[in-house]
Amino acid sequence: MTPDQPDLPNEPVTRAELERVYGADGLVRVAPERVPAAVADPGARAFLTAIGLPTAPGAVVRPDEALLAGAPRLLAEHCAPGKPDEAYPGLPGGGAAMVVLGHYGSGLFVLDGGSGAVHALAPHEDAAVNGRPAHRDLHSLARCLLAFGGRELWLLSDLMDPDTADWCRAHFPEFAELCPVRDEEEDDFFLDEDEEEELRARLPDVDEVLDGLAAALRRIEPGITDQPVWQEVLHNFRHGY
């Protein structure tokens, strides 16, 4: 495993790159006229309108319903009747320019429309950790989502609904190999002892997969594993809940 690299610029993500993983119908773009006025950062506007964010079942961050409908909402609307900075302290400008992108568990991913940075917000935790947001921009968030391939998603295969598992099999050959479809009505659905031992021998080492994933995420954003929401993500992938 290579050491974590220093804080380097992210290679921009293209729509074609995301489509190769999530499919052309697995991304959502926002029409220019429906991008909230609070999104003043040109790079963020270009990403939302021309590239888009993953909506496919294999995307770790689940998109907000308003984003799915093509009309992203402000964090103030999400938090109403409360105020954003009551739930999420330390937000730049009190959260007035924050746009909701999606969630993972209790974590909320929001775009700072002024700077283009993406915060991973945990309730009642500071919005920035060590003075940094979770992602410097939307390209960084997309790069982190792309770090979850077939082996990484396999770690949660026991908890997936059938449609999500089928999607992962169709898009990640490694996932299909590690988690093949089995027909409960077939006589050989239950493995005998030798078959189970052979299967276990073929499975990746969980610690190795997770250590590699954490290192890949840190190469994109060096401080990401200090972020509470990303800590929750890695904890769930390790323990399955």
N, C-alpha and C positions, 0 to 999 in steps of 0.2 A: 504494500500500500504506500502511495506517495504521500509525503507530508502535506498538510494543508497549505495552500498557497496564500501569499499576502493579498491584501485588498486590491484586486485588479478589476478593471472595467469589464462589464458583462458583454459577451458577444450578443448582439441584438438577435431576437427570435423572429423568424419570418412566419407568415401565415402558412406557407407550404410546409415548413418544418412541423408545425403543430398539426396540420391536416394529416401528415404521414402517420402520426400516432393516434389522434383522436377522430380522424375522419372529417370530411368536409361538413357533415351535418352535426359534428360534435363540438362546434365552436359557436359563440354568439358575438356578433358585432352590433354596434350601436349606430343608428343613423345620425349623421352630424347634427341635425336639428334637435335630437333627443338627448344629446350629451348635456348634462347639467352645466349651467353657466359658471358654477363654482370651479369647474375643471378648466383652469386657465393655462396649465402647463401644456405646451404644444406637443411634446412627446407623448404625454398621456392621452391627449385627444386623438393623436394619430394612431396609437395602439388600439384604443377602443373602437375606432371607426374602420380601420383598415385591416387589423390583425385579428383581434377578438380573443376571448378567454374560453377555456375548455368548459364544456357542459356535459361531456360524456361520462358514463358511469365510472370509468377508471380514474377520473380526476380527483385528486385528494381533497381539494377545496371545492365544496359544493356551492354553485352559484346562487346568489340571492334571487328570489322570485321576480323582483322588479327588473333585475338585469336580464333574466331569462325572457321577460316580456319586451326587452329592448328599450326600457326606460329606467335607467338606474336611479335609485333614490338617495337622498342625502341622509347622513347619519342622524341628523336632527329629526327627520321623519321616522326613522327606525326607533329612536329612543323616546319619542313623544308618548305621554305628556311630559316626561322628564327631559333633562338637558344632557347632551352627550358627555360633557365633562363631569357630570355627577356619577356616571357609570364608569367612565374611562378617564382618569385624571391625567393631566399633562399633555392633553391634545393641543397641537398648534392652533392658535386662534380660537380656542375653546371648541374645536371640532366643526366650525362653521363651514369649512370647505371640504369636509370629508364625505366621500361617496361610498356606499356599501357595495362590495363586490361579492362576498360569499362568506362561508363559515366552515369551520371544522370543529365539531363538538361544541364546547362553550366559547370557542374563539371566533372572533369576527375579523374578517379581512376588509380593510377600507383603504381607499385611495385618497391621498391628500391632493386635492385638485390644484393647490397652489404650487407645490414643489414636485409633484409627480411621484413621491415616495408612497410605499404601501406599508401600512401598519397592521400587525397581527395583534388585535386587542383582546386581552383577557379581562374579565370584569374586575374593576377596582384595582387593577395593576397599572403601573405607569405605562403610558403609550410607547415610550422609547426605553430601551434597555442600554445602559452605558452610553446614553446620549444618541442612540441610533434607532431608526425604525427597523422593522424586520427586513424590508426590501427597499433598495434605493430607487427602484422603478418597477413598472409592470413587466419589463423584460426579465428582471431578476425573479419575480414571482413565477413567471412562466417557465424559466429555466429550472427552478426548484421543483415544479410539478413534473417536468420531464425527467427528473432524476428518479422517479418512481417507475421502474420497468417491471417486467414479468416476475422477477425473483422477489422484488420488494412487495408487490401487490399479493403475491402468493402467501405472504405472512398473515394476511387477513382473510384468506380464502374460506376458512371454516365459518366466518361470520357473514359472508356475502350472500345476498339473495341470488337465486338462480340466474336472473337476467344480467346482473353485474358480473357474475362468474363467466357466463357465456360471452359477454362482451370482452372480458379480459382474455379468454381463450382465443377469440377471433383476432385480437390485436397484438397479443404478445405470445410468440411461440414458446418462450420459456415457461410462461404461466400454464399454457396448454399441456406441456410435458409434465410439469409438476403436479397439476391438478386436472387429470383427464376426466372426461364425462364417464360416469358409471350408471348403468341402468339397474335400478333396484329390483327389477323383475327378472333379471338374468340370474342364472344359477351361480355364476362366478362373481356375484356382487361382493360377497364377503371373501377377503383374502385369507388363505391359510397362513400358518406361521412363517413358512419359508418366504412366501410372497411378501408378507408384511416386512420381514427383515430386509429383503432385497429393496423394497420401496424406501425404507428408512435410510438405507445406505446411499441411495441416489439423491436424497434431499440435501439441499445446501445447509450449511451451519448457520443458525439464526444469528449468532453474534457476529459472524463474518459479514453477513448480508447487511446487518444494521450498522456495523462499524463503517462499512464501505459507503452506505447511504449517508451517514452523518458527515463523513469526510467530503463526499460530493457536494452536499448542501453547504458546508463551510467554504468550499472553494468558490461557491457563488456568492455567499454572504458570510464572511468570516465569523460574525457574532451570532449567527442564527440559532445555534444550539443553546444560547443563553436566553432566548425568547421563550416565555412561558407557553405560548400556544404551540410553538414547534417542539418544545419539550413534551407537551401532551401528545402531539402526533407521534413522535418517536417512541414514547412510552406505550401508546396503544398498539403500535406495530410490533413492539417487543412482546407485550403481554396479551394482546388480543382483546382488549376492552378499553 
